[in-house]
Amino acid sequence: MIYRFSKLVIDYRHLFFVIIFILSVFFGYHAFKTEMVSNFEDLIPRNHHYVKLHREFKNLFGGANLISIAVEVKNGDIFNRDTLNKIKAINDMIELTHGVNNYQIHSIARHNVKDIRATSWGIEANSLMYPYVPETQEEIDKLRDVIYGNEAVYGKLVSRDGKAALIQADFWEKRLDYRYLFNRVVKTCRSLEDENTNIYVAGEPILYGWVYHHFREIFFIMLVTILAIILLLVFYIRRLEGVIIPLISAFITGLWGLGFTKLFGFNFDPLTLIIPFVIGARTISHSIQMTERFFEEYKELRDEKAAAIMSLNGLLMPGFVSIVTDACGVLVIAIAPIPILQKLAFIGSLWVLTNLVSVLILAPILYTYFPIHKIKSEREGQGRIDYFFKIAGFWCVGRRSKGVILGFTILLVAWSGYNLKNLCVGDVNPGSPILWHDSEYNRSVARINSKF
């Protein structure tokens, strides 16, 4: 049955190739329409009662897309006209930023932050520093006295040491453009920094802005990774067709996977960019197995079609089981109650299953089209790598060495188990583990936390 199917695929390889090509063009068209955007609600468990409560009241109170901007002076305190003007400038910039919830902006320069006092005739409420910045030193001293005597502001919007002020603002989720917000806020803040003033920016929208900001570096890393994969293929296989065909399989898998993403209405989150490379690596791994099997069969049969049939016949069932097992392993992620992981599990499993076509069907067909150079001896292509692994294999099963390996393994497992108690669950450092702990964003989060 398997042999008959294998022979059918190779005998009608032109038809199968055309069908795969047409499907690849179809999925490729949709792949290039896939949106690479971040959705905050994809990162949190949708059915958790805290999240349900958030969705019920987010339009009234906001809070999910909050940014915090701290203006800190090195010498003296914030109560000077230059620093107060900087606070006012940032406040005004935020008020005019697209997508901001104007009812959820808080700073000493905002009209909704007031000094409320009881007087002999009733309640008196005055804005702290709105609409103008105090001009005289007497007015600035009065502002400082009012702030230090206001528990709703002192320690919350102005630090206890008087050296920093905080501006906070919330943004509507549906109107949030991370690139626009990040560029506008960071550009303004950097223009206001000087020798005596540092400005720190934090919050989920800014974090995503940093992710988008590093896109060029991410794509550079992708390019380096692809080049490394190509060099490894060249180093290991050392045959043109053995390098090109696995890369074609990975490319087809990528097109189909991204096409499925768009067709099912999912977005591609920048935080999951690593997934295509993991799946692509598995595709290349499977394809290399097909490559090696084909060369082994070709050494015996000296005929491309016959070698392709026997390769597919030998690897169809184990390859099918292996690929389906990979897909099921990815699908397990769906048990997590977080939407981004559920989407990733569903699309990732379909993405992996495309290897059934790109590796098991397309790869043997492509070998019948490529001119196969003559293989002169049985040992060609094995070289130093195979020699090294043979020596390592014989050493591992030797009488003395296998005892050493077993003993080392037992010690390693015991050491790992002992240190398991020191494992930290959650975020270890301030900020986000997405970025390096000493990144500008994480340093800003740590500084703001230390002041407010």
N, C-alpha and C positions, 0 to 999 in steps of 0.2 A: 504493500500500500504506500509506504513512504517512498520507496524507489520509484513507483509509478508517478507519484506526485512530483518528485524531483526531476524525472525525465520529462514530464509535461511542462514544467517551468522552463527548462533549458530548451526543449524543442520549440516552444512558442515564446521564446525569450523576447523577440521583437515586439510582440503584442503586450507582454507584461511590462516591458520597458516603456512603451508608449503610454500605457495606463498609469504607471507610476509617475511618469513625466507630467502628464496632464493633471493628476492629483497634486503633484508638487507645485505646479504653477497656480492651481486653485488655492492651496493652503498658503503659498508664498504671498499671493495677493492680499489675503486677509492678515498674514503675519506682519506685513509692513503697515497695516492699519491699527495694530495693537497699541493701545495707549499705555505709556509708562508714567503712571501717576500714583500718588499715595493717598490712601483713604484712612483717616484716623480710626473710624469705627471698625475697620478690618483688624485692628491690632488688639481689640479688647473682646472678652467673651460676651457675645450678643445676648444670651439668655440669663446672665447673672443678674440678681436682683439689684445690685448697685448700678449696673449698666442700664437696666430698665428704668430705674429712678432718674438717671442722668438724661435719658432720652425724653422722659416726661417733662423735665423742668429745664432742659438746656436752653430753650428759647427765652426763658424768663431770667435765669441766673448765669448761664454760660459757664465758663471755667475749664472746658476741655481743651481749648486752643489758646491758652493764656501765654503771653510773653512778658518777661520781666527785664527791665533795663535799669541798671544801677549806675549812677553817676557818682564817682568817688574822687575826692581830692587827696593829694599826698601831704600837702602842708596846710595847716589851718583847718577850717571847716567849710561847709557849703554856703555859709551865710555871708556871701559877698556877691556883688552885682554880676560879675562875670560868670560864676557857677550857676547862679539862679537863672540867668539868661539861657544857659545851656539846657537846664531842666525845662524851661518854658519852650525852647525850640524843639526839643524832642517830643514834648507833650503835644505841641501844635502839629508836628509832622504825623504823629500817630492819629490824631483826630481827622486828618485829611487822607489817611491811607485807605485804599479800597478794601472792603470786607470787614472793617473794624466794627465792633458792637459799641457804639458811642455811649451807651448806658453803662458799659463795663470798662471804663477807663478811669484809673485812679492815680493821682499824683498831687503834690502840693500846688501845682499850677492848674488844677482842674476845678471847675466851678462846683462840682458835686462833693468835693472834700472841704468840709466846713469846720469852723470852730463854734461849737454850740455851748451857750452859757445861759444860766438862769439869772434873770434880773428882777428888780423890784416890780416891774410891770409885766413880766412874762418871759418867754424864751427868745433869745437872740441868736441867730445863725448867720455867720459871716464867712465868706470864702477866704481861704488863707492867702493865696497869691493869684487872684483872678480879678479882673482880666489883665492886670499889669504887674510887672516886676517892681518891687520897691526901689525907689531911686536914691533916697538919702540913707545915710548910715542909721539915723534914728528909726526910720521905717523898717530897715533890715533887722535892727536889734529888737524891735517890737514883734516882727514875724518870728524870730528865734524864740522869744519868750512865750509866744502863743503856742508854737509847735511843741516846745518842751513841756508845756502844761497840758497838752492834749494827748491822752492815752490812746486814742484811736489813730493817732499819727506818729507819735514818738515811739520808735522801735519797730514801726511797721512800714511807714513811708519815708521816715528819716531815721538813720541808724542811731544807736544809743550814744556813740561818740561824736555824732554830728558831722561826720566826714563823708557820708554817702546819702543819696536820696534815691528812692525807687519809683519807677513809673511802670504800672502794670496795665495791660489791655487784653481784652478777649476778642476773638475773631469768629465770625459766622463760618461754620464748616462748609456750607455749600458755596460760599463766595471766596474761599481761601485759595490763593495762588502762592504756593510756597516760594517759588523762585522770585516773584515780584516782591513779596513781603521781605524776604531775606535781603535782597539787593537794596531795597529802599531803606530798611532799618540800619543795616550794617554800614552802608555808604554814609548815611547821615551821622551816625555815631562816630565813625572814624574821622569825619571832617571836623568834629567838635572836640576831639581829644587833643591834648597839648602836654607840655612838660609836667604840669601839675594836675592833670585830669586824666583819669582812666574811666572808660565806659565798658560795662559788661552786659552782655545780652544772652538771655536763656529762654527756655520754653520749647514745647513740642514743635510749633511751627518753625522755629529757628533751627532746631535739630534737623528737621527734614530739609530745610534750606541748605544746611551744610552738606547733606547727602547729595542734593542736586549740584551744589557748588563743586563737589569733588568728582563730578561725572567724568571730566576729562582724564583725571588720574585713574578712575575705575576702568575706562575704556583702554587706557594705556596698559594697565595691568592685564586686561583681557588679551590685548595684542601680544604681550610678552608671553602669556600663558599659551596662546595658540602656537607661537613660534617654538616654545619649549616642547610642546606636544609633537610638532613636526620634526624637530631635531631628534627627539627620542625615537620616533618611528623610523627615521633615516638610520639612526645608530643601531637599532635592533633588527630591522628587516633588511635594509640595504638593497631594496629593489623598488624601482619607480612605481610600479603598479601596486606594490604592497604598502606604499605610503599614500598614494592618491586615493585608492578605493576606500580605505577606512575613513579618510577625511570627507569624501563624498557622502558616505553613510551618515556621518555625524551631521553634516550640513542638511541633508534631507530630513533627518530626525528633528533638527532645530526648526526648519520651516514648518513641518507638520505640527510640532508642539505649539509654536507660537500661533499658528493658524487655528488650532483648537481653542487656544486661549481667547482669541477674538470671537470665534463663532459661538462660544458659550457665554459671551458677554462679560468676561472677566477682564480686569485691568492687570497690568504687570507692574508690581511694586518694585521700586529700586532696591529695596532691602532684600529681595529674593533673586538678585542677579547671579548669585553663585549657583543656583539650581541648574540652569542650562549647561554649565560646565561640568557639574557632577554627572548629569544624564549623558552629556556628550562623551565624557570619559568612559562611561559604561558602554556606550555605543562603540567606541573605538576598541575597547577591550574585547567585546564580542566579535567585532569585525576582524581583529588580529587572529582570533582563533580560527575563523573561517579562512583567513589568508594562509596560515600555516598548514591547515588541513588541505587546502587546494594545492599548495606546492608539494606536499607529500604525495598526493594522488598524481600530480603531474609528473613527478619523478618516475613513477611506475608506468603510467599510461601513455605519456608523451602526446596527449591530445587534450586541448582546452575544454571541449564540450564534455568529453567523458570524465575529465577531472572535476569539472563543475558539478556534474550529476552526482558523482560519488561523494564529493564534499558535502553537497546539500543533503544527500541521503544519510551520511554519517552524523551530521550535526543538527538536522532538523528537529529531532525529538529532544535531545539534551539542550539545544539552543532555545527551543520553545519553552521548556520547563524553566530554564534559567531566566529568560526574559519575563515570563509571567510571575516568577518568584520575586524578581526585582520590582515589578509593578505592584504586587501585593504588599511588599515591604514599604513602598512609598505611600500606598493607600492607608496604611495603619495610622499615619499622621492625622487622618481625618477624625480620630476619636478626640482630639483636642478641641475644646469648645471655642476656639479663636478663629474667626472667619478667614483670615489670611492663610492660616495653616490648612483649613479645610479646602479652600480653593487650590492651594498648592498641592495637596494630596490628590485631589480629583484630576487636575490638569497634569500633574507630574506622572501619575499612573498611566494616563493616556499617552503622554509623551514617551514614556518607557516602552509601551506596547508598540509604538511605531517602529521599534527595532525589529519586530517580526517581519516588516516589509523591507526596511533599509538595510538590514544585515542578512537575514535568512533568504530573502528573495532577490534583492537588488545586487548584493555583493557578488554572488556566483554568476549572475548574468553579466556583470561588468567584466569579470575575468575572461569571459569568452570574446569580449570586444578588444581587450588590450593585447598588444603583441607580447607574448611571453618569451623572454630571452632564454636560451638554452641553459639548463642547469647541468653543470659538468660532472658533479660528483654528489654522493649522498651527504657529504659533510658541508656542502656549500651553504652559507647563511647561518651556520651554527656558531662558528667563530669563538671568540674569547668569552662571550656572555654565557653561551651554553656550556662551555668548558668549566667556567666558574661555578655554575649551578650544579653541574654533575659532581664536581669535587665536594661542594657544600652538602649535597644530598648524601653522598657516600659517608661523609664525616658525621652527619647527624644520626645515622643508624649504626655507627660503629659501637663496639662493646663498651669502650671507655667513655667516648664522647656523649652517648645517649644518657648515661648516668649524670654527667656534668650538666647537660641541658635540662634534664628533669629536676635536678637539685636547684639550679638557678631559677627555673620557673616557679618552684615551690616557694623559694625565698622572695621572689618578686611579688607573687600573689599575697604572701603574708605581709610584706611591707606595704603593699597597696591597701590591704584590708585594715591595717593598723592606722594608716593615715586617712582613711575614709572619714573618721570622726572630725577631721579638720576641714572637711568640704564645706564651702560657703554656698548657701542657696540664695539666689537673688543678686542684686547689684552690689559689688564689693566697694566700688569707688563712687564718689559724687558724679552726677551727670548720667551719661548713657554709655553702655558697653559697646555700642555701635562704633564709637570713635575711640581713639587712643586716650588713655587716662590723662595725658598731659596736653590734649588738644585744646584749642582756644575755647570751644564750647564748654568742655568739662571744667576748665579753669574758671570760666565765668560762673558756672553753676556753683562751684565750691566757694567762690568769693561772695556771691550773693547770699548763699546759705550762712556764711560766717557773719554777715552784716545784718541780716533780717531774719 
